[in-house]
Amino acid sequence: MTQPQANNPLHGVTLEMIVTRLVEQYGWLELGRLIDIRCFNHDPSVKSSLQFLRKTPWARKKVESLYLQSRHEP
């Protein structure tokens, strides 16, 4: 009875995939500049970032928004 996610651009994309892609595209330094959160600026790692983002909806929303914007950049 679940509805298809045709209009959800993040359907099937995990948070780990998003963080990894952003790090590959921007690097930790630039990512920390774009989204000023501690897990990107102080001893960053994918694991620590995922732990923080899973518990912090406002930060996750910023990361997801940047990911969606970055998909349309060359």
C-alpha positions as CSV (number, residue, x, y, z in Angstrom):
1,M,0.0,0.0,0.0
2,T,3.0,2.4,-0.2
3,Q,2.8,5.2,-2.7
4,P,5.5,5.4,-5.4
5,Q,8.1,8.1,-4.8
6,A,8.1,9.5,-8.3
7,N,8.2,13.1,-7.2
8,N,10.8,12.6,-4.5
9,P,14.3,13.3,-5.9
10,L,15.9,11.7,-2.9
11,H,14.1,8.4,-3.2
12,G,16.6,5.5,-3.1
13,V,19.5,7.8,-2.1
14,T,21.0,7.1,1.3
15,L,22.4,9.7,3.6
16,E,25.8,8.0,3.3
17,M,25.6,8.3,-0.5
18,I,24.8,12.0,-0.2
19,V,27.6,12.8,2.2
20,T,30.1,10.8,0.2
21,R,29.1,12.5,-3.0
22,L,29.3,16.0,-1.4
23,V,32.8,15.2,0.0
24,E,34.0,14.0,-3.4
25,Q,32.6,17.1,-5.1
26,Y,33.6,19.8,-2.6
27,G,36.0,18.3,-0.1
28,W,35.7,18.6,3.6
29,L,37.0,22.2,3.8
30,E,34.6,23.6,1.2
31,L,31.7,21.5,2.6
32,G,32.4,22.9,6.0
33,R,32.3,26.4,4.6
34,L,29.1,25.8,2.7
35,I,27.4,24.2,5.7
36,D,28.9,25.4,8.9
37,I,28.4,22.4,11.2
38,R,31.0,20.9,13.6
39,C,31.1,17.5,12.0
40,F,32.3,19.0,8.7
41,N,34.8,21.4,10.3
42,H,36.5,19.5,13.2
43,D,38.1,16.1,12.5
44,P,35.5,15.3,9.8
45,S,34.6,11.8,8.7
46,V,31.7,10.2,7.0
47,K,30.9,8.1,10.1
48,S,30.8,11.1,12.5
49,S,28.8,13.2,10.0
50,L,26.2,10.4,9.6
51,Q,25.8,10.1,13.3
52,F,25.2,13.8,13.7
53,L,23.0,14.2,10.6
54,R,20.7,11.3,11.6
55,K,20.0,13.0,15.0
56,T,19.7,16.6,13.7
57,P,16.9,17.2,11.2
58,W,17.8,20.8,10.4
59,A,21.4,19.9,9.5
60,R,20.2,16.9,7.4
61,K,17.8,19.2,5.5
62,K,20.7,21.6,4.7
63,V,22.9,18.7,3.5
64,E,20.0,17.3,1.3
65,S,19.4,20.7,-0.2
66,L,23.0,21.2,-1.1
67,Y,23.1,17.7,-2.6
68,L,20.0,18.5,-4.8
69,Q,21.6,21.8,-5.9
70,S,24.9,20.1,-6.7
71,R,23.3,17.6,-9.0
72,H,22.4,20.4,-11.4
73,E,25.9,22.0,-11.3
74,P,28.4,21.1,-14.0
